[in-house]
Amino acid sequence: MSVRVLIADDQSLVRAGFRLVLENHPDVEVVGEAANGHQAVHSTERLDPDVVLMDIRMPELDGIAATRQITARHATRVLVLTTYDLDEYVYDALQAGASGFLLKDTPPAQLVDGIRAVASGEALLAPTVTRRLIEEFARVGPARRTQPSQLDDLTPRELEVLRLLARGMSNAEIAASLVLSDTTVKTHVTHVLGKLGLRDRVQAVVLAYESGLVTPGRS
């Protein structure tokens, strides 16, 4: 079954370039294009794509506002496109529900792999993006953090997994750290996301820092 993709960017040449790359892969289908945030929201309603490639800076409605509307109403994943991996809007986009980031000059193979990963429920957070996110939470400080009651539903092991996940560790790295199998870690991650009502790993990272379960510079 192919991954249905909507390309949202205000530059027609950029959209054409992404379409050209994606149409070379039989398991990826470009179902539409959008030139601004309003079009992205409306096209998502109409076309129901699996993934939206979303540019941040667009006229009429920017990519962050569009992402917020889309993720609030649909299971569609949003993969944000940015020119710089330390884009000033990283934090806002993640809070809006984006499942990850890709640079616009990402090699074609990585672009397609990224779309497949996000469509399957994984998250794309480059180390530089993760650091930026942590810096933002450090700046916000503990005063604005509240701990959701759902955290009480997690087992001690699930809390351990959530803390390591928030550090940006992959399932394999978590497995090595806790001396567990990859399959067991994957099960724990699934339980954590389910109990907390989260869409994906990115939301788990945001919640872990916002709640104060994990703080920058400490385990």
N, C-alpha and C positions, 0 to 999 in steps of 0.2 A: 504494500500500500504506500503510495507516494505522500511526501510531506507537502502540504499546500501552503504556499508562501505569498504574502502580500508585500510589495516593496513600496515604502513611503519615503520619498525624498523630493525636495522641491526642484532639484536639477534633473532635467530630462536625460542628459547624457549619463549621469550616475545611475539612474534607473535602468537605462538601456544596457549599461555595462553589467550591472548585477543580473539582469534578465539573461543576457548572453551567457554568463558564467553558469547560472543555475540550470538553464535549459539544456546544458550538455550532460546533465545527470538524470537518468530515467526515473530515479526515486524521488525527484524534487519537481514540483509543478508550480509555476508562477501563475496564480489565479487572478492577479490584478495589480494595478499601480495606483499610487495616490501622490498628489503634488503638495498636499498640506495636511495638517492635523485633522481638520474637519472631514476631508475626504477619506483619511485613514480610518476614522471612527465609523463613517457611513459604509465604507467598503467592507469593513470587518463585520458589520451587521448583515450585510447583503451576501457576502461570499464565504463567511465562516472559515477563514484560513487557520492553519495550525500554528503558524509563526508569522509575525509581522516584523520585517526589517524596518526599523524606525529611526529616521534621522532626528536629531534633537532640535536643530535650528530650522524651523519651517515657518512660513507666513500664516497669518490668520489664527491658527492654533498650533502651539509648538509641540514637539514630540513628547515632552513630559506630561503635559495636560492630556494629550491624546492617549498616552500610555495609561494614565490613571483611569480614564473613561473606559478604555477597552478591557483592562484587567478587572475592573469592578463589575463588568457585565458578562464577560465571556471567559472561557477556559483557554482562549488563544494566548500563546506565549509571545512576549515582545522582546526582541533582540535589538538593542540600541546600537546605532551606528555613530561613531564619533571620529573626529579627526585626530584627537589626542587622547591617549589612555588616561591622562590625568585631567580630563575635562572637568570644568568647575561644576557641571551639573550631574556628576556621577551619583552623588548622595541623593539628590532629588529624584533622579530617574529610578533608582533602586527602591526608594520609598514609594514611588508611584506604582511599583509592581513589575518593573523590568526583570527579566530572567538572566540578563547578562549584557555584556558589551563586546563589540567587535570594532576594530579600527577599519576605516574605509579603505586603507591600503593593505588589508589582510590578504595574503595569497589565496587564490581561488579555492584550493583544496581545503584550507583552514576555514574558509567561509562556509563551504558546504558541510564540513564536519561539525562546525558550530551550530548550524541550523538543525542538523540531525540530532545533536546532543540536546539542544533546548526543546525540540519537539518531543523527545523521549523523557523529558522531565528533569534533565540535568541543568546545571547552572554554569554560566561562563563568567568567571571573575579572574581576570589576569592579576598576578601578584601586585602590580602597581595600583590597580583599581582597588584591591582589598586593602592595601595600605592607606589609600586615600579615604576609604570608607571608615577605617579605624581612626584615622586622624580627625575626621568629622565628629565621631562619637566622643573622642577625647575632648574636643572643643566644646561640645554640648554640655559635658559634665554630668555628674550623677543626679543633680537636683531634678532634672526633667524625666528621670527614668522611673518607670513603674513596672512591677513584676506581675505578669498576668497569672491568674489563678490556675490556668491550665498547666503551668509548669509543675504544679503539685501532683499532676497525674502521671508524670514521668517517673520511671524507675531510676534508681541510682546509676545503673549502667547507661540508660538512655540519656541522662543528664551529662554523663561523661562524653558520650558520643556527640551530643549537641555542642559541648564546649570545644571539642576538637574540630568539629565541622566549622564552627565559627572562626577558628584559626585559619581556615582555608585549606584544611587537609582533605585529601581525596579519600575514598573508601579504603584503598590499599594502605595508605599511610595511617589511617585510624586503626585498621586491622593490625598493622605491625606494632603500633603504640600500645594497644590493649591486648595483644596476643590473642586475636580472634580471627576467624576466617572471613574472607571478603563477603561471603554470602550472609554470614551472621550480622556483619556491620550493615550491609544493605537492608536487612530486615529491621534492624534497630532504627536506621534513618527513616525508613517507611513509617514505622510506628511513631517516631517523633513528629514527623510532618502531619500524620493523621490526627494524633492527639492534640496538636496545637492548631490544627485547621489551617496549615500553611500550604502554599502552592508548590514551593520548591526550596532548594537549598539556600538560594539568595535570601528569601524571606526568613529562613531560619537564622542566617547570619545577622540580619537586621534586628530580629527579635532578641537574639542573645545579647547583643550590645545595648539595645534600647532598654532591656530589662535589668541590665547590670549583672546578668549571670556571668558574662565575660567582660573584663575591662581591659582597655589597651595597655599592653606592657606586662600584663599578669595573666596567669593561667586560670 
